[in-house]
Amino acid sequence: MKKFIWLALCVGGIGGLAWLLSGLDQRWQQVFRASSDEQAVPFGVLGDSDSHAYHDDLTFSRWPGARGGELRQRTWQWTEVLARLRPNQLDPGPWGTWGTRFRHLSGWRDALGLDGRFPAKQDYLFNQAYSGAVCANLNEPPEDQTRRLLTLMAREPTRWRNGVVVIRMGTNDFGKERTLDALSRNPVDPDAMALIDACLSHVSRSVQRLHAAQPGLRIVLVGIFNNAEWALFQGLWQSPQAMASIRQGLARYDDGLRALAEQNPRLAFFDDQAWFAARWGTRGETGIPDYRPVRFGARFEVSNTGGDEPRHATLKDGHAGTVWNALWAQSMVGLLNARFGMSVPALTTDELVRFADPDGRFGMQ
């Protein structure tokens, strides 16, 4: 009798858990269906903190100095800029809290055929990027960002036939000080090359998986930013030899992404280093920082420095500031239109200025 009762409790417990998870999943789907814009092109993102929404209170309310500190509610990520200014053309999914904080619960949900997205965050549904992600998280469980996005795509396959996905990854693998320092001494440092090659392999695999499900999907591959140009690292590698060596080493990744994009008209390459150089410039021939300010609007200037006020290119925590992200979103729209023949209205600088400083507090208008 005791064994029977215990068995019944176990079965009931498992059934209850399945019901709970299923119920959550059903409510999740209801929100999803109610919030999606059927006319807009679905827009997904795979990546790291360079694409994780700054207004994620679930994550960043625990870090008072993160993503703009006291100005976080007025500081914007590039994905948020697009979501706010072009919602009728690009649909990143509804805003909400998605996923679970518990790794084991993620596995349970996957086993039951539900969405086991991990880790949890507050963001747009189709944005799988999260802070701290590395290239392996594109394909390996439990994070498996590609699988998470494929699960969403399977819910509305017709909409996703001509969807867009941006893959922006690599900084946490080979863009940190240790690897850059190794590259500054040897542009083909074996450890750095292994990290770069592993990332290229993961990006390629992610593209293959996405196109296996949706051959018409348009995918943007973002090149690696050279963090030697970052405000936090400007005191390092101040020689022409060191900078040339770092650039040569990082080129292995960008060249690999370019090669992928050249093979398929449904792929595009976004050159992040060239994008930055066209605006703030690069270090001079001596390797010493020699950047120019970027004019944003009629009179506002943004320098390649760090701070939470928008006059700085990067925030105190090192992430891109509002102006950087706004201009980056502007260029992303340009690339989508040029490469894929999309007709997303261009983001004008005046429009971006009004968005970034609607009340004139920062003196942009």
N, C-alpha and C positions, 0 to 999 in steps of 0.2 A: 504493500500500500504506500509506504514512504517513497519507494522508488517511483511509483506511478505519479504521486503528487509532485515529486521533484521534476520528473520528466514533463509533466503538464505545465509546471511553472516555467521551465526552460523554454518549452515550445511557445507558451504564452508570452514570455519575455521577448523572445526573438520576433514573434508575430507583432507584438506591440512596438518594438523598435522599427520593424519594417513599415508598420502603419505610420509611425511618427515621421520616419524619413520620407515615406511616400507622400504623406500629407504636406510636408514641407516642400517637397519637390513639386507637387501640384500647385501649391500657392505660388511658388516661385515661377512656374510656367504661366500662371494667370497674370502675374505682374508683368512678365516678359511680353505676353501677347498684348496686354493693354497699353504698354508704353512704347512699343516700337513704331516708328514712322514707316509705313509701307511704301511711301514714295521715295524715300531717301535710300542711297546706296549703303548697305551695311558695311561698317568700318571697324575692323578688328586690329588689335595691337598685341604683339608679343615682345616682351622686353624686361627691363630692369627699372631702377629708380628714375632714369631719364624719361620715362613715360608713365610713371605712377602718379595719379591725380594728387595734387597738393591739398585738396579739400577733403581728403580722407580723414575724417575725425576719429574713426576707429583706430587708426594707426598713429597719426601724428599728434593727437591731443595728449598722448602720453609723453611726447618729446617737445617740451615748450619752445625750444629753439629751432625746431625743424621747419623747413620749407617756408621761410619768411618770418619765423618767430611771431612777434606781436602783429606783424602785418600779413600773416598767413592767409587770412580771409580775403585779402586784396592781392594776393600773389597767385599767379596762374601758370599751370603746366600747359604745354602745347596742345595736348589732347583736349584739355578743358576749353582752350581758346576755340578750337574747331567745333566742339560740341555746342558752345554758346553762340557762335557767330554763323555757323553753316549747318544747323540742325535739319534743314529741309533738303540738303544735298548729301550729307554724310551722317549716317546714323551709328553712333557708338554703342547703342543699346541704352536702356533706362538706367538712371542713376539709382544706386542702392547698395546695400551691404550683401556681399556674395561670398559663399564658401564657408569653410569651417576652420576654426583655430586648432583643431585637434587632428593630428596626423592619422591616428587609428580610425577616427570616425570617417575620414576621407576614404580609407580603404573599405569600410563597411558600405558606404554609399556606392562606391564603384562596384563592389561585389553584388549589390542589389540592382545594378543597372541604372542607378541614379547618378547625378552629377556630383563627383567627389572633389570639387575644386578646393585647392589648398595652396597657400594660406588664405585666410579670410581678409577681406579689405572692403573699403567703401569706395566705389568707383563706378564708371560706366560698364555695363555688363560685358561688352565685347572686348574690353581692355583687360588682357590677362597679365600685363606687366606688373611686377611688384618689386619693391626695394630689396636689394641684395641678391637678386636673381643672377645666375650664371648660365652660360650657354647650355650646359647639360640639362638645365631645367626646361629647355624647349621640348625635350623628348622623354626624359626619364621621370618615372613616378616617385612620389605622389604628385609633384607639381605639374609635370608634363603639360606645359602651356598649350602645346599644339593640340593635344587630345581634348583639353578643356574647350578650346575654340571649335574643334570639330564637332563636339557634342552639341554646341549651340547651333552650328551651321546645319546639323542634321534635323533640327526642329523646323527650319524654314529653308529647305534646299533650293527652292525656286528663287527666293530673294538673293541667296548667296552665289548664284551662278555668275554674276558680274560684280561680286563684292570686292572689297579692298582690304588687304592686311599689310600692316607695317611691321617689319622685324628689325628691332633696334637692340642689339645685344653685344657684349664683349668687354665692356669697361671693367667689370668685376673679375674678369678672367685675366686680361693682360694689359689693362690700362692704368694700373696702380703704380705707385712709386717704385716698388721693388723691381717690377718687370721693366719699367721704363729706364731705370738706372742700369739694369743689365744690358738693355738695348743700346744705351748711350755709349757703352764700351765695346759692344759687339752686335752689329745689326742682325746677325744670324745666330744669336745666343740660342743654344739647343733647347733650353727649358722654355724660353719665350716662343720659339717656333712651334714647339709641341702644343702649347696652349692655343696659339693662333690656329694651327691646323685642326685641333679638336673643335674649336668654335666653328670653323668653316664646315666641318663635317656635320655638326649639329644643325647649322642653318640649312645646309643642303638637304639633310634628311627631313627637316621641318617643311621645306618647300615641296619635297616629293610627297609627303603625307597630305599636305593641303591640296595639291593638284590632283592627287589620286582620287580625292573626294569631290573636288570641284575644279575640273580642268580649266575653266574660264576665269578662275579667281585671279585678280590682279594683285601682285605682291611687290612691295617696296622694300629693298634691302638697304639698310642705312650703314654707311661706313663707320669706322671707328674714329672718334674724336681724339686728337692728340692732346692728352692732358698736360703735356709740357707747356702748352699755351694757357693753361688754367691759372687763375689768379693765385691759388694756393701753392703752385709749384714754380712760380716765376723766378724764385731765387735759386733754382737748381739748373744744372746743365747749361751754364752760361758760356758756351763756346760753340763755334760753328761746327766743329767736328762732332760734338755730342748731339747737337740738334739734327745734323744730317744723318747721323747713325740711327737715331730714334725714328726719324721719318722713313728711312729705308726699311727698318724692321717692321713698322706698322703697315707699310705698303703691301706687305704680303697678304694681309687680311683684305684690304680694299681691292687689290688685284684679283683675289679669289672671288669676291662678291661681284666685281665687274664681269668676270668670265661667266658666272652663272647668269647674270642679267643679259649678256650678249647672246646667249643661246635660246632665249625665249622672249617673245614680244610681250608676254604677260608678266614679265619681271622688269623692275626699274632699279637703278642704283642711285642712292642719294649720297653725294660726296660731302661728308660733314666737315672735313678739314678744309676743303676748298670753300665751303659755305662760310666758315668762320673767317678765313683769310680775306674773303671779298668784303667783309664788313669791318672787323677790328684789325685786320692785318696779321702779321706774324712777327716773331722775333727778327731783329735785323741780322745782317750777315755775320755779325760778331757773336750772335747767340744771346745778346742782351735784349730784354723786353723793349719793344719799340712800337707800341700799339697806338692806334688813332681812335678817338671817340666816335661813336655812331650817333648820327642825328636821327632822332625819333620825333617826327612832327616838325613844326616850324622852328622850335627853339630848344627843345629838350635834348640833352646829350647823355649818352651812356658809355662809361669807360670800362675797360677790361679789368675791373677790380671786384672785390668781394664785399658784400654788405646787403642788408635786407631792404634798404631803400631802392626803388627801381632805377636810380641813376647808376647802379652797379650792374655789370653783366651777370654776375653770379651772386647767389645768396651767401650768407655767413656759413651755412652748412655745406657750401660747395656746389649746390645744384643750380641749374640755369634760372635766371631771374625772369620776371614777367616780360620784359622787352625782348630778351633773347628768345623766349618761347613764342612770343607773338610773331616775331620775324621768321622764326623757324616754321611755324604753322603757315605763314604766308608763302614761304618757299615750297612747302609740301603741296599746297594747293596748285602752285604753278607746275610742279613736277607731274602731278596727277593729270592735269589738263594736257601738258605737252607730250607725255609718254603714252598715256592711255586714251587720249582723245575725249576726256571727260569735260563736262561743261560746268564745273563748279565756279561760281562767281569769284573773281579775284578778291583777296583781302587787301583793301587799300590801307596805306599807312594811317590816313586820317581816321578810318574806321577803327583801327587797332588802338590809336591814341585815345579815342573816346571810350573804348572798352576798358583800357588799362587805367584811365584816370577820369571817370565819369563826372566827378564833382570838382575837378581841378586841384585836388589836395596836393598832388605831387608836382604841379607846375608844368604839366605836359601840354596843356591847351593854352 
